[in-house]
Every structure is written in C-alpha cells, then in structure tokens.
Amino acid sequence: MKFFLKVLKKALSVFSVNNSSYLILNHIESEKREVVLVVYLTPNVLFSHTKKINHSNRNDFLEIINYFTQNDFEVHIVGCLDKNADLKKDTYSYVFGLGDNYYKALELNPKAKKILYCTESSPNFSLAMEKKRVDSFNKTYGRNKAKLIRSGVYLTNEMLIKSDVALIIGNEDVIKTYDYVEKDSKLIGGVYPSALMNKSFISSDVTHNFKNSFLWFGSTGAIHKGLHLAIEAIIKRPDLKLYIAGINDSDKSLMPKSDNVIYVGRVDVGSEDFLQLIKSVSSFILPSCSEAGSTATTTCLCHGLIPIVTKEVGVDLPTGFSYLPNDSSCEIIKMIDDVTNYSNEDVVQMRDKIAVDSRVKYSITAYRTNIKRILDAVVQ
C-alpha cells in the first residue's frame, strides 16, 4: 500500500475547482484510455501524511483506486458529497460510487456503466429502521429530541433504479434488505469492509477487572447505533462500566447520564490509548438498527472483543456467538450477565479465538481479493 501511494503521487494531475479537488490518475496524452469516475471519499484523503486512520474506508478506497489504475483505466476522483465537484458530461465509461455526485454523474453520462457501492442496508430498510428507532427514543426521552440523520444521504432508490450493478457490502442479512429490487441480477454481494487493526494487540493482555467493563465503539448517529440502549442497560448495573468512544458532542448531549458511563473521545485504533482501552474491556455493545458490514463491529472483533450486537450490524459472528434477539436493554443485560459469569480464563480464550478468525476474514487482503473478483466480473 505504501508503494502504491508513492507511485500514485507521482502519476496524478490535480485540478482545483471552486475550492474542490478533482483528481485524475493514469492520464497520458498520447494514449486513449477508458475513464472511470470514482465517487467516494474526497481526493485529499490520498495525500494525508498522518499515520492516524480513523476509518477503514480509506484503506478500501485506496484498493478500489488501485484496481482501476492497475487495469489501465484513467481514473477520475471526486468526493461523494462535494457540492463543488466539477463533474464531466459524456466522459466516463464507468461510474463507481455513491452519494449525490454519483447520481449527478449518472445523469450526465447515460451511456456509462453504473456501479453503485452500497455501504448501507437498502434505502427502504434503513429509513424504516431509523424512523422506528428515532420514534422510540423520542417517546422515551422527550418529543423531537432526535432527528433522522443517516437515511437517504449516501444511497437512494433512485440511485438503485439507474444503476447497472449494486455492489452490496455486508452479509446475507444486508443483501436480503434489497429483496424488493426488481432486477435481482444487478445485486452483487460477498464483500466485507476491511477492519482497522492495531499490530501490537495481544489477546491475553488484559487488566485485572476487564470482565466487568464494556465498550461502545461508534461514530456519528449514536441513536441509530443504539448507544442509549447500551447506557440504559449499564445504568441497571452500577458494578459495571461502559466506555464510549467516537461519539460527537451533539449526540452526547442527548444521552442518559450515569456515573459508570465513561466517555473517552475519539481513539486512534493504531495508538497505545486504543490498546489500553481494549485491555480494559471484555465485550463491545452495538445494538444498531441498520448497518452494512459495520466497521466498528469488524474492528472490535479483530481485537477479540465479545460481541453484544443486533443482527442489523450486517456482520457474521464467529462460531458460538449469537445476536441480541431484539434491541431492548433487558436483552443487553442478559448477554452482559452471560459474559460476567464466565471465568477470566474462558473470556481470554474467547478473545483469542475471535481475534484469530476475524483478522483473516476482515483483513485488507480479503477485501482486495473480493473486490477484485467482483470488479473483474463487472468491468468488461
């Protein structure tokens, strides 16, 4: 990957348009190459010199770009929500991506082959589940405190209709949410996002009281991801602790308060702080209402944490582990009790098994293999 980035930085052209970057890779004046537009992360992600990577989608993004450059495409890149993106008309042979700019590019390039990168459950499912979750929260904590913030931002039914292929990230449960799509032949699955991994992680390295501490590891959309449900469960057990990583101030202000809930801010997975956090907890709690291969889940599994999650995270769990039967705090408590009743030795053995299995399944190597297999079949 480091070698690819060095080559990439030597081989690209950058055009700034209204404070927006439009990147072109593999452009050679003397050669006529097919052009693919990749509409995903903003191009400046490619030039980040920081070692800190907050989300595995950057690694996956680089693999997508690498695939097209290695196959001699001229690759154009824009951010999926960049309102200033200078999209071209009748220029692209392929359009790959999601978000507003993906849809705009489809309309400008009707002859292009259109590959929708579905990083969420279907629009119908996501909207229904988020609305149900928000309504439930507002009923419990006060009218209209929470709003719909995720559904329809990156993926819509209009995008699905106009696309030739929908490449769905996540497991079979995610794919089933797309059952209403008429052209079944356009739905392609079999890809998990990669996980972030700390290379210094050791599954047996735990603190004295780790078994009684738990982690919610998320990002924007804490209600969608069920943080309040995790807190409701922990409040009932003052002898336990819940560490919360990744939440923003807006979401935090909506959450119930408790002395055994500890906010640790955003934590770099590659850091020593993350290792100390992982040593201090036995399990992670993520009762999300809708995901597509949740990278928070895959990252926690790769560090051996016992999953207390809903099936809506879109990730297959290791053998011997089960999903929450529903998203109630009562069911979360039952699973928490199961974990605390194990011996320390049993939990350490579970951590080792979970980490070993997951670090193969959710590696960047696995993602590279699967995305290549699918794109080889789609790109002709």
N, C-alpha and C positions, 0 to 999 in steps of 0.2 A: 504493500500500500504506500509506503514512504517513497519507493522508487517511482510508482505511478504519479504521485503528486509532483515530484521533481520534473518528470517528463512533461506533465500537463502544464506546469507553469511556464515552460519554455515554448510550448506549442500552441498557445492560445492568443486570441485577439480579444480585447475588451473595448466595448463601446458604451460610453455613459450617456444616457438619455434622460433628461429631467431628473437628475439625481438617482437614476435607476441603472443598474448594470445589466447589460445584455452581453453574454459571453458566447464566443464562437470558438470551438475547438476543431482541430484537424482540417482547417481551411488551407487549401493550396490552390493558388490562382491558375496553375497550368492543368489542374485536374478537375473533372466534373464528378462530384460525389453526391450520393443521396444525402438529403438533410433530414435529421431528426431533431425535433424540438422536445426538450425535457423540461417539463413544468413541475417543479417540486420545491426544493429549498432555494433560497436566494444564492446567487453565484458567489457572494463574498465568503460563504462557508468554505469554499475551496482554498481561500487564502488565509484562513485563520492560523496564526502562529502559536496559539495557546495549546498546551498539552491537555487542557481540560475539555472533555467532550461531555455535554450534558444530556445528549440523547443519541441512541444508536442509529437514528435515521440518517445522521451524517455519514456514517460508515456505509450504510445501504445505498445512499445517494451516490457515493463515490463508485460503488460497484456497478451501478446502473450506467453511469457515465463511462466507466472503464469498458463495459461490454460494447457499447456503441463505438467508442474510439478504436478498440481492438478489431472491430469488424469494418473498419474503414468508412464509417459514416462521418460526415461533417455534423458536429453536434452543437446545437444552439441551446442555451440555458437561460431560463427566467424563473423568478420566484412565483409560486402559485397564486399569491395574493397581492403581488406588487401592482398597485394601481397605475404606475407609470411605465409599465413594461411596453416596449415598442415591438409589438407582435407583427410579423410579416404576413402578407397576403399571397396565397398560391405559391408558397416557397417550400413547404415541408412535405417530404414523402411519408413521414411518420410523426405523430404527436403522442407523446407519452407523459402521463402525469395526472393531475387532479386540480381542483380549485377553480376559481373564476377565470384565470388566464388559460387554463386548459379548455374550458368551454368556449371562450372567445376565439382561441386558436382553431377550434373545430369549425366554427362558422366562417373564419377567414380562409380555411384550407379544406374545402369539402371533399377533395379527392384524396386527401391523406388517409393513411390507415391510422385508426384512433385506438390507443391502448390506455384505458382508464386504470389507474393504480389505486385500488380500493383499500385504504388503510383504516376503514371503519366497517362496521356491520352495515347492512343495506339502509338507504335513507328512510324507508318506511319503518323498519325495526328500530333504528336509532332514535327517530323522532318520538315514536310511541313510548319507548322505554324511558327516554329522558323526561318526557312530559309526565309520565306516571311518577317518576322519582321526584321531580320538582314539586308536583302537586302534593305528594305525601309529605315532603319537607315543609312546605308552606302551611299545611294543615296542622303540623306538629309545632312549628316554631314561629308562626306568625305569617299572616297573609302577605303574599307578594314579596317576601324577602329574597327568594331565589328566582332566577330567570333562566330561560333556555339559552345556553351559550355555545353549545357544540354542534348540534344537528344542523345540517344544511350548509355548513361553512365550506367544507372541502369536497363534499360529494352530494350530488342531487340526482333525482330520477331523470332529469333532462340530460345530464351527462351520460347516464347509463343508456338511454334510448339512442343517443347519437354515436355511441362508441361501437367499434367493431369487436373489441375484446375488453372484458373486465377481469383484470388480474387481482384476485382476492387474497389479501393477507390474512392468515389465521387458520384455524382448524375447521373441521366439518360443520361445527355448530355455527360458525360465521357464514360459511357458504350456504347453509340452509336458510339463512335470513334473506337470501336473494331468490328464493324459490318462485316469487311472483314475476320475475323477469321472463319475458316470453321466449327469447332466443337462448335456450339453455346452452347451445354450442358456444356462445360468447363468454361463458363463465369459466374461468380457469383458476384453480386453487393449487395447494401444495407448497406454499411458501410461508415460512415464518420470518418475522423480522429478526435480525441478529440481536444479541444481548450485549450490554456493556459488561466488561469483566475486569476485576482487579487481579493482576497477575500474582500478587503476594498473598492471596486468600489461602487459608488453611482451614479445612472444615472442623478440625478438632480443637482449634484455638478459640476458646470461649471463656467468658468471665464467670465468676462464681455463681451469680444469681440469674444467668441468662435465660433460664427456662421460664421465668415469670415476667419476661419483658417481650413486647411485640412491636412490630413496625408497620406503619402505613407509609408507603413509598409511592408518591404520585406527582401530580403537576396541576396545571390549571383545570378547573372543573371538579373540585373536591366533592361536591354533592353528587355529581354524575358518578364519581368513583367511590362513593359510599363512605366518606370519612366520618360523617356524623353518626353513621350506624356503628362504626368501629368505636367511636368515643362513647356512644350510649352503652355499648357492651362493657367497656373498661370501667366506666363510672360505677357499675354494679359490683366491681371487684377492686376495692381500694388497695388490696395487697399486690396488685399488678401494675405494670407501667406500659404506656403506649407512646412510642417515639414517632413523631410525624416529620417527614422530610419532603420538601418540594412544594409546599403549599404557598400561595401568594397571600398578601395582606387582606385583599378583598374577601377571599374565601374564608380566611381565618376568622374574620370578624363575624361570620355567620354561625360559627361552630359553638356547640355547648362547651362550657368551661368545667375543668376538673383539675385538681392538684396532681393527679397521677398521669396527666397528659403533658408530654414534653415536646415542644417544637424545636427542631434543630436546623431549620432553614434548608437551603439547597445544598446538597452534598455531592461533591465530585466523586464518582464511583472509583476513579483511579487513585484517590487520595488515602492517606493514613486515617483521616477522620472517618471515612466510609468503613475501613477495616475495623476500627474501634466500635463503630455502630453495629456492624454485623456480629462482632464477638459478643455484644451485649444483649442480643435478642435470639429467640428460638424460632419465631414464625413471622410471617407478614400477613396482614389483613387487607384484602382489597375486594369489597363487595360491590364491584362496579355494575352498572346497569347495561352497559354496552361498550364493547371494545372489538378490535380485530387484531388478535395476537398482541395483547398488552405487553409492551416492552418493560414496564415496571415488573410485571409478573415474571417474564423470562430472565430479567436481570437478578431478581431475588432468588429464583430457582437456581441460577448458576452460582449463587453464593450459599446454597444449601439450606435456605430458609423453608420451613414447613408451610405449605400454602393453606390459607383460610380464605378462600375466594369463591365467587359465584362462577357458574359456567360461562357467563357472559364475558369473561375476560378473553375468551377466544383462544385459549391455550390448553393443550392436552396435559394433564397432570401425570407425574411419574406413577408407575405401578404401585398400588397400595394406598393411594391417596384419593379422596373424593371431594366433590364440590359441596359448598353450602346448599342444603335443599331449598332454601329461599334466602332472601336478603334481610331477615329480621335480626335484631340484636340478640334475641334469645338463642337463635341457631348459632350465632357467632360465639356466644358464651359457651355453648355445649362443646364446640370444637376447641375453644381455649382450654376448657376443663380437661379435654382429652390430652392435650399437649402437656399441661402441668402435672398430669397423673403419670406420665412416663418417667422413667429414671433418666438422670443426666446422660448415662451411657447410651441408653436407647435413642435419645434425641441426637446425640453426636453421630451415631451410626446412620440415622436417617439423613442428617445433614450431608454426610459423605456420599451416600447413595444418590440423593437428589442432585448434588453438585456434579458428580461424575457423569450421570446420564444427561443432564441439561447442558453441560459445557460442550457436548458433541452436537446435540440437536439444535442448539441456538447459537452456534458459532458463526463467525463471518464466513468461514469456509463452506458451511452448509448453505448459507444464504447465497453465496456466489454460485455454488453448484446448481441450486434450484432455480435461481433467476436466469441463469444461462440456459438451462434445459427448456424453460418456458419461452424465453425470447427467441431461442433457436427455432422453435416451432411456429412462432408468431411472425417473426421478421423474415420475409422471403424475398 
